[in-house]
């Protein structure tokens, strides 16, 4: 996948990711202006994650919007694997999911893959995973989804409905396809080999539960795409629509290179970090600045490789003019890393304060969201 050093599977992302190459390799479509215009028209505005192309690719987004316009239930499906605390990267697809729920009034099915994380992590016990599940669900509720339209469920507790669909999916996926798609080997445990059928199942759940035709779209980062390739192959064999998808890039980690990853806690801003710790992490993050002020003035900085600039650009600074000015002044040597770090640190601190306030409130509301 990609170049020799880079790896991209649902469980491992390493090295530089070439997103243009991924579009070819995975057979997804670039997210073009025509679709963005349609989204903007429906929502009344274009979310910053779309405007700045953090979401860069899709599958049949246009068809999904057509279904909505024709009165077919246009449903959202996304998820979380509860292997630790939630970080800022996980939030990216959820923020877009909320935008789409608001714009289309869609039902949202939210899968928590507690089984997946048990199969994949040698050291995690089911009790630990259950703790993270409860904790992560509060972060999900805090995003602000509509309680009337959002159904959160975990694989280990909502097994009856899911297993019924997963069994039918599994029968159509050979071991050879699963191996080629996910890189399983003889030492993979048989739980994880079956698991792709469980992650496919919610694509067909809305139709099963409502008894009505449903068109599902999945907002997620591109690492989850192997699941959808399998699901889309199987869908017509079971008499369902193929799920559509809208895919994001990875928000980078705080260090030089690589994505924000819970398995490398030093790279991540966790939603459970105190606002002060979050701000401090930003102040210690990797930048594209020169080693000295003198060199910065002479040569200018490299916003293209700066973690701080990338967070401002993709999520935190919604003002197009301001973000352009940051880029230009950094390039021309008129802006120093301390200024950008302080600015972003303030934004991250405010963001964490707000999220944690909503998370407290979520404790009282969570039951309304759970599918049992
Ligand atoms: P998980 O818990 O690893 O990740 C949750 C969501 O976050 C995305 N993601 C990121 N997005 C941007 N920047 C990052 N640095 C970053 N890191 C992770 C993931 O793509 C994912 O969308 N197997 C899944 C759980 C799942 C799921 C789904 C996810 C079940 N059904 C449907 C998406 C859609 C998992 O372990 O995700």
Boltz pocket constraint, residues with backbone or C-beta under 6 A from the ligand:
constraints:
  - pocket:
      binder: B
      contacts: [[A, 10], [A, 77], [A, 78], [A, 79], [A, 80], [A, 81], [A, 82], [A, 88], [A, 89], [A, 90], [A, 91], [A, 92], [A, 93], [A, 111], [A, 112], [A, 113], [A, 116], [A, 199], [A, 218], [A, 219], [A, 220], [A, 221], [A, 222], [A, 223], [A, 224], [A, 248], [A, 249], [A, 250], [A, 251], [A, 252], [A, 259], [A, 260], [A, 261]]
      max_distance: 6.0
